[in-house]
Amino acid sequence: MHSPYPDLNDPALRDRAVRAAQGQEAFDMLLVNGRVADVATGEIRDADIGLTGPLIASVHPRGTFHDAGQVIDLGGRIVAPGLIDSHLHIESSMVTPRSYAGVVVPQGTTTICWDPHEVGNVGGLEAVRWAIAAARGLPLRIIVLAPSCVPSAPGLERSGAVFDGTAMEEMLSWPEVGGVAEIMDMRGVLARSPLMRGITQAGLESGKLVCGHARDLAGRGLQGFLAAGIESDHEITSEADLLEKIRAGMTIELRVSHEDILPQAVALFGKLGHVPQTVTLCTDDIFPDDLVSRGGMAYMLRRLVQIGLDPVQALRAATLNTAMRLQRRDLGLVAPGRRADLVVFDDLKEFRAHHVFASGRHVAEDGALCEPLRPDPVAAPTETMKLALTTEQSFHIPATGTHARVRTVAVPRTTRWGEREVAVRDGHVVIPEDAALMAVFNRYGASDVPGLGILEGWGEWSGAVATTVLHDSHNLAVIGRGEADMMLAANTLIRSGGGMVAVRDGRVLAHLELPVCGLLSAADPQEVARQFKAVRDACASVTTWDGHTAVIKLMIGASLACNPGPHVTDMGITSGMTGEVVTDCVLA
């Protein structure tokens, strides 16, 4: 079987490390006056650490050795294993892998599991090949997982590609691919649909990871989902949900974006007396401004400790637990024979990284990289907007008479079906003052006719917001009022190759261009963060919905077809658990 760490198996390297550990040869690097966060024992203890190439050769009492090519005095700071993010989508941070590494490595993250599901939905296998190539040669170890749900809800939405069992087999044959990424088609798994059966079976036969997405699954549905061979979940909704999934043997990928769940998780761990070995930490989706300003995994650790979790237990979940889940015996401990992926924190409260080492190289210090990143080795996929410019008529729901009864999408986040009476004028529905229109256009050439839905209870709107970041098929969505503003928002993104935009009174208030797959920018992360924040802030003048970030999350969630409840996709209003597709919301 292909070794995931051939660089550590070189016998000459091991010879040198064995001699150095016994004081018979100098270390390449010696870290002195540190304190090791031992995630195996729960201790914090004084130690020096000797490195030979990419290996930790020795962890020994302070002052035992002095001979090394380079000595770094840690001044009493705490040495931990490099942080491992168990599940994420780089695309949610809207930057390329190179730019992403430049942000998270100085924060102490040295390994991530990337599901390039978003670019896969846009560009198919070629986009996944690009993701793998773009991930090479960085100080961040990127384990790529094979997107399993392209599209995420077959029959309910159309994306830029379709991955079946054969496509999964091909991706799993690539050595860089660590397993099957989150399987989201819960309905397909439980119904044993040929598509999901084939994809899951390919993962099982590969011997690699088979990851899941089990939102709201419980009881018989959860047991059936696990019986299919799926192993993990990051969609935790409550303490009871977390406990049931731990008891069921799932690997939990506790995520930073579920801040309301974290106190419940810490409370459960207190009742259990420990953090279970099957609990890992992940970032999943982090917007660019949050990534730059507050951080990813380091922020997750900071929040857990603030809530009351023991910091070494939190570190164990972010390191050793994940390494064991990934079957990476080289990672997760500050111990001889392991890979020298290390982060030196000032303390275990703020988790500010003072030094970061990746495979024995000093890659970051005081929040900055020690050397420039290599240029991107491959051209990024662009020109993915295969969609003609819209017109005002694109946003009309046809109807006859003077009044009509329509089906609506009510209650944000946990969406529900609704009905109401609306006026009809000039042959189309008049959107009520307290409602908004959502239009989703297929941007891959499948159709010029958008899916249309009326949203109730989603705030008052006086303009439009549009995005091509739209989990999971990443079609073009527009929410708002007024055909002219909605048309301007849509056409702005069609012309720019994708992104996000806020419009009011015929004027573009803010625009973030994302030309790579309509999802990413190759610009500096700080600039992407600035432009994204401008769009977030502009949303406050377009809608009364509470919370700038929430408006964008709201749009994305309103089209998340794999989740229970009605959602607007390019095919109409669909239901993730029943398979219903309503192409015309006007009731007969």
RODO-2510 file (C-alpha; in nm, 4 decimals, decimal comma):
residues 588
     n   res          X          Y          Z
     1     m     0,0000     0,0000     0,0000
     2     h     0,1234     0,3501    -0,0801
     3     s     0,2859     0,5049     0,2289
     4     p     0,1410     0,8439     0,3263
     5     y     0,4811     0,9518     0,4613
     6     p     0,7699     0,8099     0,2531
     7     d     0,9968     1,0976     0,3561
     8     l     1,0051     0,9642     0,7137
     9     n     1,0900     0,6081     0,6089
    10     d     1,4336     0,6851     0,4670
    11     p     1,6733     0,4595     0,6615
    12     a     1,9527     0,7193     0,6520
    13     l     1,7213     0,9713     0,8159
    14     r     1,6242     0,7213     1,0841
    15     d     1,9938     0,6391     1,1410
    16     r     2,0707     1,0043     1,2036
    17     a     1,7697     1,0466     1,4325
    18     v     1,8614     0,7415     1,6419
    19     r     2,2175     0,8669     1,6858
    20     a     2,1054     1,2206     1,7709
    21     a     1,8550     1,0909     2,0292
    22     q     2,1468     0,9194     2,2059
    23     g     2,3756     1,2205     2,1954
    24     q     2,6010     1,0666     1,9296
    25     e     2,5253     1,3248     1,6601
    26     a     2,4039     1,6839     1,6487
    27     f     2,0386     1,7614     1,5913
    28     d     1,9507     1,9730     1,2912
    29     m     1,7404     2,1921     1,5201
    30     l     1,7034     2,2071     1,8965
    31     l     1,4057     2,3741     2,0641
    32     v     1,5004     2,4605     2,4228
    33     n     1,3206     2,5951     2,7311
    34     g     0,9778     2,4890     2,6151
    35     r     0,6848     2,3172     2,7835
    36     v     0,5243     2,0274     2,6006
    37     a     0,1481     1,9925     2,5899
    38     d     0,1329     1,6139     2,6101
    39     v    -0,2018     1,5267     2,4571
    40     a    -0,1504     1,1569     2,5392
    41     t    -0,1209     1,2064     2,9182
    42     g    -0,2869     1,5454     2,9635
    43     e     0,0315     1,6889     3,1180
    44     i     0,2138     2,0115     3,0490
    45     r     0,5786     1,9406     3,1228
    46     d     0,9183     2,1030     3,0773
    47     a     1,1193     1,9584     2,7869
    48     d     1,3618     2,0298     2,5051
    49     i     1,2926     1,8901     2,1589
    50     g     1,5515     1,7765     1,9063
    51     l     1,4663     1,7638     1,5370
    52     t     1,6436     1,5706     1,2635
    53     g     1,5140     1,6653     0,9222
    54     p     1,1339     1,6213     0,9240
    55     l     1,1475     1,3984     1,2330
    56     i     1,1215     1,4601     1,6038
    57     a     1,4286     1,2680     1,7198
    58     s     1,4043     1,3323     2,0928
    59     v     1,1882     1,4914     2,3615
    60     h     1,4124     1,5097     2,6652
    61     p     1,4669     1,6934     2,9968
    62     r     1,5794     2,0525     2,9626
    63     g     1,9514     2,1003     2,9203
    64     t     2,0253     1,7372     2,8261
    65     f     2,1718     1,8270     2,4851
    66     h     2,3276     2,1395     2,3365
    67     d     2,4730     2,0301     2,0014
    68     a     2,2547     2,1355     1,7069
    69     g     2,2775     2,3146     1,3766
    70     q     2,0232     2,5678     1,5048
    71     v     1,9009     2,6356     1,8576
    72     i     1,5721     2,8207     1,9207
    73     d     1,4921     2,9343     2,2748
    74     l     1,1173     2,9061     2,3342
    75     g     1,1252     3,1130     2,6533
    76     g     0,8873     2,8885     2,8457
    77     r     0,6215     2,8763     2,5734
    78     i     0,4065     2,5707     2,5122
    79     v     0,4790     2,3246     2,2321
    80     a     0,1845     2,1352     2,0861
    81     p     0,1381     1,9145     1,7812
    82     g     0,0447     2,1063     1,4678
    83     l    -0,3308     2,1558     1,4517
    84     i    -0,5287     1,9257     1,2216
    85     d    -0,8577     2,0465     1,0726
    86     s    -1,0704     1,7344     1,0214
    87     h    -1,3141     1,8787     0,7654
    88     l    -1,3374     2,1988     0,5644
    89     h    -1,4108     2,3616     0,2327
    90     i    -1,1392     2,6102     0,1354
    91     e    -1,3921     2,7567    -0,1057
    92     s    -1,5929     2,9034     0,1828
    93     s    -1,2970     3,1310     0,2555
    94     m    -1,3088     3,2379    -0,1124
    95     v    -0,9328     3,2170    -0,1687
    96     t    -0,7057     2,9684    -0,3449
    97     p    -0,5248     2,6918    -0,1512
    98     r    -0,2018     2,8916    -0,1690
    99     s    -0,3624     3,1967    -0,0119
   100     y    -0,5432     2,9838     0,2446
   101     a    -0,2154     2,8273     0,3567
   102     g    -0,0644     3,1727     0,3950
   103     v    -0,3345     3,2580     0,6501
   104     v    -0,3758     2,9406     0,8560
   105     v    -0,0171     2,8145     0,8820
   106     p     0,0945     3,1176     1,0906
   107     q    -0,2079     3,0419     1,3126
   108     g    -0,0710     2,6934     1,3899
   109     t    -0,2649     2,4720     1,1473
   110     t    -0,0331     2,2315     0,9658
   111     t    -0,2769     1,9721     0,8224
   112     i    -0,6267     2,0027     0,6782
   113     c    -0,8780     1,7648     0,5206
   114     w    -1,0193     1,9522     0,2238
   115     d    -1,3380     1,8478     0,0532
   116     p    -1,3215     2,0373    -0,2796
   117     h    -1,6894     1,9638    -0,3176
   118     e    -1,7661     2,3180    -0,4265
   119     v    -1,5217     2,3370    -0,7169
   120     g    -1,6145     1,9784    -0,8054
   121     n    -1,9773     2,0796    -0,8454
   122     v    -1,8704     2,3607    -1,0754
   123     g    -1,5957     2,2010    -1,2833
   124     g    -1,6183     1,8240    -1,2386
   125     l    -1,3158     1,5949    -1,2289
   126     e    -1,0915     1,8540    -1,3928
   127     a    -1,1631     2,0954    -1,1088
   128     v    -1,0758     1,8261    -0,8525
   129     r    -0,7499     1,7619    -1,0391
   130     w    -0,6821     2,1352    -1,0199
   131     a    -0,7494     2,1290    -0,6448
   132     i    -0,4965     1,8503    -0,5943
   133     a    -0,2323     2,0257    -0,8045
   134     a    -0,2947     2,3598    -0,6322
   135     a    -0,2504     2,1912    -0,2919
   136     r     0,1000     2,0594    -0,3612
   137     g     0,4245     2,2129    -0,2377
   138     l     0,2798     2,4220     0,0454
   139     p     0,3809     2,4344     0,4134
   140     l     0,0236     2,3230     0,4814
   141     r    -0,0424     1,9513     0,4398
   142     i    -0,3667     1,9268     0,2426
   143     i    -0,5363     1,5865     0,2418
   144     v    -0,7898     1,6032    -0,0396
   145     l    -1,1121     1,4049    -0,0134
   146     a    -1,3165     1,2967    -0,3144
   147     p    -1,6449     1,4901    -0,3469
   148     s    -1,9303     1,2436    -0,3051
   149     c    -2,2362     1,4515    -0,3821
   150     v    -2,2077     1,6211    -0,7167
   151     p    -2,4820     1,7335    -0,7199
   152     s    -2,5634     1,7078    -0,3490
   153     a    -2,9339     1,6482    -0,4105
   154     p    -2,9833     1,4631    -0,7413
   155     g    -3,3156     1,5428    -0,9005
   156     l    -3,3562     1,8569    -0,6904
   157     e    -3,0803     2,0716    -0,8406
   158     r    -2,8395     2,0726    -1,1348
   159     s    -2,4710     2,1489    -1,1032
   160     g    -2,1802     2,1588    -1,3454
   161     a    -2,1060     1,7862    -1,3213
   162     v    -2,2408     1,4511    -1,2046
   163     f    -2,0172     1,2112    -1,0102
   164     d    -2,1227     0,8470    -0,9992
   165     g    -1,9539     0,5371    -0,8583
   166     t    -1,7141     0,5205    -1,1533
   167     a    -1,6003     0,8792    -1,0973
   168     m    -1,5561     0,8028    -0,7275
   169     e    -1,3447     0,4965    -0,8057
   170     e    -1,1216     0,7067    -1,0280
   171     m    -1,0698     0,9774    -0,7648
   172     l    -1,0019     0,7212    -0,4922
   173     s    -0,7295     0,5693    -0,7108
   174     w    -0,5344     0,8953    -0,6943
   175     p    -0,2721     0,8737    -0,4142
   176     e    -0,3419     1,2275    -0,2920
   177     v    -0,7062     1,1447    -0,2172
   178     g    -0,7661     1,0329     0,1413
   179     g    -1,1210     0,9056     0,1111
   180     v    -1,4819     0,9872     0,0300
   181     a    -1,5836     1,3379     0,1363
   182     e    -1,9062     1,4074     0,3249
   183     i    -2,1961     1,2083     0,1849
   184     m    -2,4899     1,4493     0,2048
   185     d    -2,7632     1,2717     0,0137
   186     m    -2,9159     1,1195     0,3268
   187     r    -3,2341     1,0264     0,1446
   188     g    -3,0370     0,8454    -0,1253
   189     v    -2,8270     0,6572     0,1293
   190     l    -3,1270     0,5377     0,3282
   191     a    -3,3213     0,4425     0,0146
   192     r    -3,0133     0,2595    -0,1186
   193     s    -3,0313     0,4529    -0,4431
   194     p    -2,7993     0,3024    -0,7072
   195     l    -2,6000     0,6288    -0,7222
   196     m    -2,5280     0,6574    -0,3486
   197     r    -2,4855     0,2817    -0,3118
   198     g    -2,2168     0,2856    -0,5809
   199     i    -2,0359     0,5870    -0,4347
   200     t    -2,0364     0,4454    -0,0818
   201     q    -1,9275     0,1031    -0,2011
   202     a    -1,6333     0,2537    -0,3895
   203     g    -1,5214     0,4152    -0,0650
   204     l    -1,5573     0,0954     0,1355
   205     e    -1,3603    -0,1056    -0,1186
   206     s    -1,0816     0,1553    -0,1288
   207     g    -1,0079     0,1126     0,2412
   208     k    -1,0022     0,4905     0,2759
   209     l    -1,2223     0,7244     0,4813
   210     v    -1,5969     0,7415     0,4193
   211     c    -1,7204     1,0713     0,5639
   212     g    -2,0777     1,1847     0,6235
   213     h    -2,3277     1,4662     0,6725
   214     a    -2,6091     1,3502     0,8991
   215     r    -2,8075     1,6604     0,9908
   216     d    -3,1236     1,5782     1,1878
   217     l    -3,0699     1,2036     1,1519
   218     a    -3,1639     1,0087     1,4628
   219     g    -3,2974     0,6723     1,5649
   220     r    -3,3513     0,4294     1,2801
   221     g    -3,2371     0,6775     1,0163
   222     l    -2,9047     0,7335     1,1934
   223     q    -2,8520     0,3621     1,2438
   224     g    -2,9242     0,2969     0,8769
   225     f    -2,6892     0,5740     0,7680
   226     l    -2,4065     0,4206     0,9715
   227     a    -2,4941     0,0705     0,8556
   228     a    -2,4238     0,1899     0,5007
   229     g    -2,0595     0,2335     0,6045
   230     i    -2,0534     0,6089     0,6630
   231     e    -1,8368     0,7074     0,9583
   232     s    -1,8493     1,0768     1,0506
   233     d    -2,0669     1,3852     1,0929
   234     h    -2,0184     1,7576     1,1510
   235     e    -2,3878     1,8589     1,1540
   236     i    -2,4505     1,8514     1,5287
   237     t    -2,7732     2,0196     1,6413
   238     s    -2,7893     1,9653     2,0189
   239     e    -2,6314     1,7929     2,3178
   240     a    -2,8709     1,5013     2,2742
   241     d    -2,7816     1,4741     1,9053
   242     l    -2,4111     1,4772     1,9901
   243     l    -2,4475     1,2069     2,2540
   244     e    -2,6551     0,9826     2,0287
   245     k    -2,3970     1,0085     1,7511
   246     i    -2,1033     0,9449     1,9866
   247     r    -2,2846     0,6407     2,1246
   248     a    -2,3465     0,5242     1,7683
   249     g    -1,9704     0,5223     1,7075
   250     m    -1,9521     0,8191     1,4715
   251     t    -1,6423     1,0316     1,4411
   252     i    -1,7630     1,3780     1,5393
   253     e    -1,6199     1,6755     1,3530
   254     l    -1,7224     1,9477     1,5978
   255     r    -1,7264     2,2679     1,4003
   256     v    -1,6458     2,6275     1,4834
   257     s    -1,9451     2,7691     1,2960
   258     h    -2,1806     2,5952     1,5426
   259     e    -2,1001     2,8315     1,8285
   260     d    -2,4407     2,7778     1,9865
   261     i    -2,3654     2,4045     2,0074
   262     l    -2,0185     2,4377     2,1644
   263     p    -2,1448     2,5106     2,5202
   264     q    -2,3700     2,2053     2,4974
   265     a    -2,0757     1,9956     2,3771
   266     v    -1,8534     2,1133     2,6638
   267     a    -2,1337     2,0396     2,9104
   268     l    -2,1652     1,6862     2,7717
   269     f    -1,7896     1,6273     2,7940
   270     g    -1,8073     1,7384     3,1569
   271     k    -2,0787     1,4823     3,2271
   272     l    -1,8795     1,2114     3,0507
   273     g    -1,5618     1,3128     3,2345
   274     h    -1,3539     1,3393     2,9178
   275     v    -1,3569     1,4303     2,5489
   276     p    -1,4158     1,1011     2,3647
   277     q    -1,1431     0,9796     2,1324
   278     t    -1,3914     0,9984     1,8449
   279     v    -1,4350     1,3767     1,8786
   280     t    -1,2321     1,5918     1,6396
   281     l    -1,2468     1,9618     1,5574
   282     c    -1,3077     2,1268     1,2220
   283     t    -1,3793     2,4655     1,0673
   284     d    -1,5995     2,3446     0,7776
   285     d    -1,7011     2,6857     0,6406
   286     i    -1,5327     3,0129     0,7427
   287     f    -1,5894     3,3373     0,5569
   288     p    -1,2740     3,5276     0,4551
   289     d    -1,3023     3,8167     0,6997
   290     d    -1,3489     3,5823     0,9946
   291     l    -1,0567     3,3672     0,8805
   292     v    -0,8242     3,6675     0,8636
   293     s    -0,9444     3,8526     1,1733
   294     r    -1,0182     3,5803     1,4292
   295     g    -0,8648     3,2656     1,2815
   296     g    -0,9722     2,9113     1,2111
   297     m    -0,8711     2,6215     1,4365
   298     a    -0,6986     2,8527     1,6849
   299     y    -1,0251     3,0420     1,7290
   300     m    -1,2078     2,7120     1,7854
   301     l    -0,9648     2,6219     2,0638
   302     r    -0,9966     2,9677     2,2164
   303     r    -1,3759     2,9439     2,2262
   304     l    -1,3786     2,5947     2,3772
   305     v    -1,1421     2,7007     2,6541
   306     q    -1,3449     3,0163     2,7193
   307     i    -1,6536     2,7980     2,7580
   308     g    -1,4715     2,5846     3,0127
   309     l    -1,3046     2,2920     2,8369
   310     d    -0,9630     2,1850     2,9638
   311     p    -0,7115     2,3226     2,7103
   312     v    -0,5100     2,0021     2,6741
   313     q    -0,8278     1,8043     2,6111
   314     a    -0,9228     2,0609     2,3485
   315     l    -0,5785     2,0241     2,1916
   316     r    -0,6126     1,6466     2,1900
   317     a    -0,9326     1,6767     1,9869
   318     a    -0,7529     1,9077     1,7433
   319     t    -0,4469     1,6850     1,7053
   320     l    -0,4175     1,3245     1,8261
   321     n    -0,7854     1,2355     1,7873
   322     t    -0,7833     1,3599     1,4288
   323     a    -0,4528     1,1907     1,3469
   324     m    -0,5975     0,8614     1,4678
   325     r    -0,9107     0,9174     1,2631
   326     l    -0,6991     0,9837     0,9537
   327     q    -0,4776     0,6805     1,0255
   328     r    -0,1779     0,9130     1,0204
   329     r     0,0618     0,7574     1,2698
   330     d     0,3182     1,0281     1,1949
   331     l     0,0997     1,3099     1,3274
   332     g    -0,0712     1,4198     1,6473
   333     l     0,1960     1,3945     1,9194
   334     v     0,5082     1,5755     2,0320
   335     a     0,7068     1,2527     2,0564
   336     p     1,0196     1,0904     1,9097
   337     g     0,9642     0,9221     1,5764
   338     r     0,6717     1,1476     1,4874
   339     r     0,6697     1,4140     1,2211
   340     a     0,8011     1,7510     1,3342
   341     d     0,4746     1,9367     1,2790
   342     l     0,4747     2,1646     1,5819
   343     v     0,3146     2,4856     1,6989
   344     v     0,4553     2,6950     1,9838
   345     f     0,1797     2,8876     2,1648
   346     d     0,2340     3,1818     2,3956
   347     d    -0,0307     3,0282     2,6222
   348     l    -0,3282     2,7916     2,6134
   349     k    -0,5833     3,0676     2,6560
   350     e    -0,5484     3,2874     2,3485
   351     f    -0,3641     3,0210     2,1430
   352     r    -0,1456     3,2748     1,9672
   353     a     0,1170     3,0895     1,7632
   354     h     0,4695     3,2219     1,8185
   355     h     0,6480     2,9585     1,6049
   356     v     0,5188     2,6995     1,3583
   357     f     0,7182     2,4076     1,2217
   358     a     0,6083     2,1851     0,9325
   359     s     0,8062     1,8654     0,8679
   360     g     1,0959     2,0139     1,0641
   361     r     1,1037     2,3434     0,8738
   362     h     1,0544     2,6689     1,0595
   363     v     0,7689     2,8012     0,8459
   364     a     0,6118     3,0811     1,0523
   365     e     0,7012     3,3174     1,3374
   366     d     0,4999     3,5870     1,5135
   367     g     0,1997     3,5482     1,2850
   368     a     0,3890     3,5657     0,9545
   369     l     0,5420     3,3137     0,7160
   370     c     0,9197     3,2807     0,7305
   371     e     0,9503     3,2661     0,3527
   372     p     0,7267     3,3416     0,0523
   373     l     0,4961     3,0721    -0,0769
   374     r     0,5666     2,9137    -0,4126
   375     p     0,3648     3,0478    -0,7089
   376     d     0,0541     2,8563    -0,8099
   377     p     0,1728     2,5632    -1,0237
   378     v    -0,1381     2,5408    -1,2433
   379     a    -0,3824     2,7840    -1,3988
   380     a    -0,7079     2,8138    -1,2088
   381     p    -1,0403     2,7271    -1,3775
   382     t    -1,2347     3,0379    -1,4773
   383     e    -1,5081     3,1246    -1,7322
   384     t    -1,7724     2,9122    -1,5594
   385     m    -2,0726     3,1436    -1,6087
   386     k    -2,2514     2,9768    -1,9015
   387     l    -2,5556     3,1976    -1,8630
   388     a    -2,7084     3,4717    -2,0753
   389     l    -2,7823     3,8114    -1,9222
   390     t    -3,1137     3,8276    -1,7383
   391     t    -3,4071     4,0599    -1,8037
   392     e    -3,6720     4,2007    -1,5713
   393     q    -3,9100     3,9348    -1,6997
   394     s    -3,6743     3,6695    -1,5612
   395     f    -3,8061     3,7616    -1,2161
   396     h    -4,1779     3,7339    -1,2925
   397     i    -4,3943     3,4508    -1,1582
   398     p    -4,6695     3,4130    -1,4237
   399     a    -5,0334     3,4136    -1,3033
   400     t    -5,3789     3,4960    -1,4313
   401     g    -5,6664     3,6971    -1,2885
   402     t    -5,6308     3,9586    -1,0139
   403     h    -5,5350     3,7338    -0,7232
   404     a    -5,3667     3,3979    -0,6788
   405     r    -5,2780     3,1609    -0,3992
   406     v    -4,9110     3,0639    -0,3854
   407     r    -4,6928     2,8198    -0,1959
   408     t    -4,4133     2,9961    -0,0082
   409     v    -4,0926     2,9129     0,1769
   410     a    -4,1479     3,0239     0,5353
   411     v    -3,9235     3,0316     0,8424
   412     p    -3,5522     3,0846     0,7667
   413     r    -3,2936     2,8172     0,8487
   414     t    -3,5444     2,5438     0,9433
   415     t    -3,7567     2,6107     0,6375
   416     r    -4,1284     2,5226     0,6234
   417     w    -4,3957     2,5292     0,3537
   418     g    -4,6427     2,8175     0,3662
   419     e    -4,9356     2,9500     0,1633
   420     r    -5,0775     3,2958     0,1095
   421     e    -5,2990     3,5080    -0,1146
   422     v    -5,1156     3,7519    -0,3429
   423     a    -5,2150     4,0137    -0,5968
   424     v    -5,1649     3,9595    -0,9688
   425     r    -5,0829     4,2470    -1,2016
   426     d    -4,9901     4,2488    -1,5729
   427     g    -4,9889     3,8705    -1,5823
   428     h    -4,7502     3,8058    -1,2937
   429     v    -4,7517     3,7800    -0,9150
   430     v    -4,6935     4,0941    -0,7088
   431     i    -4,4459     4,0100    -0,4337
   432     p    -4,6021     4,1156    -0,0985
   433     e    -4,4360     4,4016     0,0894
   434     d    -4,3347     4,1742     0,3768
   435     a    -4,1897     3,9050     0,1513
   436     a    -3,9013     3,8645    -0,0934
   437     l    -3,8439     3,6824    -0,4201
   438     m    -3,5673     3,4267    -0,4598
   439     a    -3,4497     3,3343    -0,8096
   440     v    -3,1910     3,0636    -0,8771
   441     f    -3,0430     3,0431    -1,2285
   442     n    -2,8568     2,7406    -1,3574
   443     r    -2,5181     2,8750    -1,4627
   444     y    -2,3961     2,5658    -1,6467
   445     g    -2,6127     2,5913    -1,9576
   446     a    -2,8930     2,3541    -1,8503
   447     s    -3,1708     2,6154    -1,8642
   448     d    -3,2341     2,9890    -1,8944
   449     v    -3,5482     2,9681    -1,6785
   450     p    -3,4781     3,0212    -1,3069
   451     g    -3,6345     2,8458    -1,0141
   452     l    -3,8542     3,1020    -0,8359
   453     g    -3,9842     3,1083    -0,4811
   454     i    -4,1478     3,3604    -0,2464
   455     l    -3,9837     3,3856     0,0951
   456     e    -4,1949     3,4747     0,3992
   457     g    -4,0495     3,5857     0,7310
   458     w    -3,7073     3,6633     0,5894
   459     g    -3,7077     4,0340     0,6706
   460     e    -3,8115     4,3388     0,4692
   461     w    -3,6167     4,3988     0,1476
   462     s    -3,5477     4,7176    -0,0511
   463     g    -3,2934     4,6014    -0,3053
   464     a    -3,1221     4,2777    -0,3988
   465     v    -2,8307     4,0548    -0,3035
   466     a    -2,6849     3,7998    -0,5453
   467     t    -2,4258     3,5240    -0,5090
   468     t    -2,2683     3,2352    -0,6980
   469     v    -2,1450     3,0931    -0,3664
   470     l    -2,4527     2,8770    -0,3164
   471     h    -2,4112     2,5383    -0,1531
   472     d    -2,3927     2,3019    -0,3080
   473     s    -2,4377     2,3372    -0,6821
   474     h    -2,3287     2,7019    -0,6789
   475     n    -2,5786     2,8317    -0,9231
   476     l    -2,6592     3,2039    -0,9377
   477     a    -2,9063     3,3120    -0,6694
   478     v    -3,0749     3,6505    -0,6299
   479     i    -3,2933     3,7496    -0,3344
   480     g    -3,4751     4,0795    -0,3015
   481     r    -3,7490     4,3017    -0,4373
   482     g    -3,7778     4,5022    -0,7564
   483     e    -3,7056     4,3444    -1,0938
   484     a    -3,4593     4,6154    -1,1967
   485     d    -3,2388     4,5743    -0,8893
   486     m    -3,2541     4,1964    -0,9120
   487     m    -3,1602     4,2067    -1,2799
   488     l    -2,8675     4,4405    -1,2095
   489     a    -2,7399     4,2137    -0,9312
   490     a    -2,7600     3,9011    -1,1491
   491     n    -2,5990     4,0599    -1,4535
   492     t    -2,3168     4,2113    -1,2494
   493     l    -2,2095     3,8614    -1,1440
   494     i    -2,2607     3,7117    -1,4893
   495     r    -2,0249     3,9738    -1,6327
   496     s    -1,7617     3,9352    -1,3556
   497     g    -1,7475     3,5558    -1,3672
   498     g    -1,9168     3,5103    -1,0319
   499     g    -1,8990     3,6431    -0,6786
   500     m    -2,1285     3,8396    -0,4476
   501     v    -2,3013     4,1741    -0,4923
   502     a    -2,5475     4,4012    -0,3104
   503     v    -2,7690     4,6418    -0,5098
   504     r    -3,0169     4,9127    -0,4167
   505     d    -3,1991     5,1810    -0,6170
   506     g    -3,0232     5,0847    -0,9385
   507     r    -2,6748     5,1166    -0,7876
   508     v    -2,4139     4,8536    -0,6992
   509     l    -2,3296     4,9089    -0,3318
   510     a    -2,0542     4,6470    -0,3023
   511     h    -1,9165     4,3746    -0,5268
   512     l    -1,6762     4,0874    -0,4561
   513     e    -1,5436     3,9282    -0,7753
   514     l    -1,4746     3,5538    -0,7527
   515     p    -1,3627     3,4507    -1,1012
   516     v    -1,2143     3,1093    -1,0089
   517     c    -1,5108     2,8707    -1,0500
   518     g    -1,7325     3,1625    -0,9427
   519     l    -1,6156     3,0796    -0,5889
   520     l    -1,2571     3,1921    -0,5324
   521     s    -1,0235     3,4835    -0,5820
   522     a    -0,6479     3,4705    -0,6321
   523     a    -0,6181     3,8149    -0,4706
   524     d    -0,4494     3,8755    -0,1364
   525     p    -0,6625     3,7248     0,1464
   526     q    -0,6781     4,0574     0,3289
   527     e    -0,8200     4,2228     0,0164
   528     v    -1,0739     3,9441    -0,0331
   529     a    -1,1714     3,9823     0,3324
   530     r    -1,2120     4,3589     0,2891
   531     q    -1,4343     4,3244    -0,0171
   532     f    -1,6415     4,0497     0,1427
   533     k    -1,6952     4,2652     0,4511
   534     a    -1,8088     4,5483     0,2232
   535     v    -2,0748     4,3205     0,0748
   536     r    -2,1783     4,2058     0,4221
   537     d    -2,2112     4,5634     0,5413
   538     a    -2,4062     4,6651     0,2308
   539     c    -2,6617     4,3949     0,3058
   540     a    -2,7717     4,6005     0,6072
   541     s    -2,9162     4,8653     0,3739
   542     v    -3,0895     4,6087     0,1526
   543     t    -3,2752     4,4045     0,4144
   544     t    -3,3863     4,4273     0,7752
   545     w    -3,2820     4,0679     0,8385
   546     d    -3,0732     4,0755     1,1556
   547     g    -2,7025     4,0228     1,1112
   548     h    -2,4722     4,1022     0,8210
   549     t    -2,3201     3,7567     0,7927
   550     a    -2,6598     3,6000     0,8462
   551     v    -2,7934     3,7529     0,5231
   552     i    -2,5340     3,5684     0,3179
   553     k    -2,5707     3,2497     0,5207
   554     l    -2,9453     3,2877     0,4829
   555     m    -2,9183     3,2966     0,1038
   556     i    -2,6943     2,9926     0,0969
   557     g    -2,9195     2,8036     0,3375
   558     a    -3,2312     2,8911     0,1391
   559     s    -3,0993     2,6807    -0,1497
   560     l    -2,9455     2,3910     0,0465
   561     a    -3,1522     2,1246    -0,1212
   562     c    -3,0056     1,8265     0,0649
   563     n    -3,1460     1,9507     0,3977
   564     p    -3,5026     1,8853     0,5177
   565     g    -3,7711     2,1373     0,4244
   566     p    -3,8422     2,3446     0,1126
   567     h    -3,5508     2,5166    -0,0614
   568     v    -3,5271     2,7153    -0,3840
   569     t    -3,2984     2,5678    -0,6495
   570     d    -3,2567     2,6139    -1,0237
   571     m    -3,5400     2,3596    -1,0687
   572     g    -3,7996     2,5293    -0,8483
   573     i    -3,8917     2,4796    -0,4835
   574     t    -3,7711     2,1386    -0,3690
   575     s    -3,7878     1,9256    -0,0552
   576     g    -3,4725     1,7428     0,0485
   577     m    -3,6323     1,4548     0,2376
   578     t    -3,9403     1,3919     0,0199
   579     g    -3,7952     1,4611    -0,3237
   580     e    -4,0827     1,6939    -0,4134
   581     v    -4,0170     1,9530    -0,6872
   582     v    -4,2592     2,2454    -0,7258
   583     t    -4,1841     2,4136    -1,0567
   584     d    -4,4719     2,6609    -1,0271
   585     c    -4,5529     2,8002    -0,6846
   586     v    -4,8949     2,9282    -0,8020
   587     l    -5,1638     2,6890    -0,6829
   588     a    -5,4351     2,5917    -0,9296
***
